[in-house]
Amino acid sequence: MALFHWADEPFFAFLYFIFYYINILLLINLYLKKYKNIK
């Protein structure tokens, strides 16, 4: 939602995208660690 609000501000949209992308990578990393521990 915030991405659309910042559509006219490329810099903030870019920062938001980086923040969102890093959070997804961290979640995937945690999930893989838990999955490996279960195995």
NORGIBEL-V67166 format. One record per backbone hydrogen bond with DSSP energy under -0.5 kcal/mol. NH is the residue of the N-H (numbers start at 1). CO is the residue of the C=O. If there is no record, write none. Layout:
<<NH	CO> <NH	CO>>
This chain:
<<4	1> <5	1> <6	2> <7	4> <9	6> <13	9> <14	10> <15	11> <16	12> <17	13> <18	14> <19	15> <20	16> <21	17> <22	18> <23	19> <24	20> <25	21> <26	22> <27	23> <28	24> <29	25> <30	26> <31	27> <32	28> <33	29> <34	30> <35	31> <36	32> <37	33> <38	34> <39	35>>
